[in-house]
Amino acid sequence: MAFMNKKGAEMAIGTIVIIILALVVLVVIIYGFTVGWGNLFQNILGFGGGQVNVQTVVQSCKIACSTQATYDYCKKSRNVVFEEGQKGILLTCDSLELRNVGLDDCAGVDCGEVGVCSGKPTSEFCNKANNKGEARCVPTKACEWIDNPANPNPNIGNCELKEGVACDQFNDDELVCESLKCEWSSV
């Protein structure tokens, strides 16, 4: 009967595991240096969705408003997660005001985004939230959620442009205006 040397087989498996771990560490280091370490963990969490952070973002916006930090309030994008497990949406505090999340108009900060939103809105922006749940659909105030009665899953349905929505309703929000394929012009 022939005897097999099992030590060699164990060593080869251990070596393969070490090589795989080394490659994973190398990929993380390369990613960290190319994209930036600050976004590394946020991006890793973004693959699987994150925890709901709306109220945390609203609180930081209220602080930016009270300190009259114009850049932080008007231009700094924040990753807002409206529903557990969903990917976040990049929004400024100024655009978050329009999403019915408890953030009132900040009178102390002038974002200077007064403009004219004209044209005819399209449903393309709303339709991107089809079958992704009501929480991803309704935050823009331009879209409405319609459940699919044939499917018991609450995240299956259509996100459609509300009837009667017009581009000029978004004269104070360039981001929503352009998302609805309307034309924005600064005043």
N, C-alpha and C positions, 0 to 999 in steps of 0.2 A: 504494500500500500504506500502510495506516495504521500509525503507530508508537505503541506503548503506553509509557507512562511507568512503568518498573519500579521506580523509586525510591519512588514512592507506595505500591506494593504491599508492598515490603520494610518500609517504615516502619510500615505498619498491622499487619503480623505482629509486628514487634518491640514495638510498643505493646501488643498483646494479651498477649504473653508477660510483659511488665513488669506489666501489670494483674493477671494471674493470680498471679504471684509476690507482689505486694503483698497480694492477698487471702489467700494462704496465710499470710503473715507476720502479717497482722491477726488471722486466726482463731487462730493459735498464741498471740499476745499476749492475746487475750480469754480463751482457755481457761486460760492460765497464771494470769491475775489472778482468774478465777472459781473455779477448782478448787484452785489453789495450785501454786507452782513446784516444790515438793518431790516431788509426785506426777506431774508432767508426763511425765518420761521413763519412769517406771515404767508409767504408763498407756499411753504410746505403744508400749512393748515388749509390754504385755499384750494388744494387739490381735492380734499374731501368735504369741503364746506366748513363753516366755522360755527361758533356759538353766537347767538343773538346778542348784538351789542348796540342796539339802537339807542337805548337810554344813556349808555356811556358816551356815545358820540354826541347826543343832544346836550349832555352835561358839559362836555368840552367846548361845544359851540356857545353855550351860555357864558362860559368863562371868557371865551374869545370876544364875545359881545360886550361883557361887562368891563373888560380891559381895553376895549376899542382897538383890538388887534385886527386891523383891516385885512392884512394878507391871510392870517389864519382863518378869518371868517369867510372871506370872499374867494380866495384862490386855492387854499390848501385842500386837496382831495383826501377824503377819509373813506376807508373801506367799511361800508355799512352792511351788516348782515341782518336781514329782516326776519328770517325764519331759520330755525335750527337745521344744520346740515346743508343749507343752501350756500352758494357762493355769494360773496359780498358785491355790492355795487359801489363804485367810486363816486362820491358826491361831495360837494362843498356845503358848508353850513347854509349859505345863501340858497342853494337849490333844495336843501333839506327842509327849509321853511314851508315849502309847498306840499309836503308829503304827509301832513296830518299826524305827526309823531310827537307833538307837544313842544315844538320849538316856535316861539312867536317871532314876529318881525323884529329885527334889531335896529332900533331907531338911532343908536349911537354910531353905527357903521354904515357908510355909504359905499356900496359896491360898484357904483357907477355903471351898472349893467342895464340902464334904462335904454330901451330900444323899441323897435317896431317889429312885431312878428306878423307876417302876412302870408297869404297863399291859402292852399287847401291842405289840411293835414291828411296823412296816409295812415293806414292801420298797420303798416309794416313794423313799426316800433312796438306796438302792443302785441302783435302776433308772435314776437320773439319769446313771449312768456307763456305761450300755449303749452299745456300739460306740465307746467312748472309750479302750479299752485297760485292761489289767490294773493298770497303775500308778495309774490314777485310781480303781480299784474297791477294791482290797484294803487301803489304808492305815487304814481305820477299825476293822479287826478284826471288824466285824459283817457284812461282805460277802465274797462269794467270786466269783471270775471263772470263767466257763464258756465255753471256746472254741467258736466256731461251726465244726464240721468241714467244712461246705460252702464255707467261705470261707478262702483261704490267708492273708489279711491278719490279723496277730496282734492288731490293734486291734478286730476285729469279733467281738463275742460278747456275752454277757449278764453283768451284774453283779447278783447276787441275794443276798438275805439268807441268811446261813448257817443251816443247820438247827440247831435247838436254842438259837439266840440268844434271850436273855431280857432284858428291860429292866433287871432288877436287876444285871446284869453291868456296868452303866455308872453305878453309884452315885457314882463319882469323876469323872464327866465330864458336866457339864450340857449341853455343846454336842452331843455324840453322842446323849445321851438325847433331847433335843428334836428332833434331826435324824431320829431313828427314830420320831418321833411318839409317844414315851412321855411320861409325866407326870413332871415334876421338882418336887420340893419340898425346900426347904432345911431342914437339921436345926438 
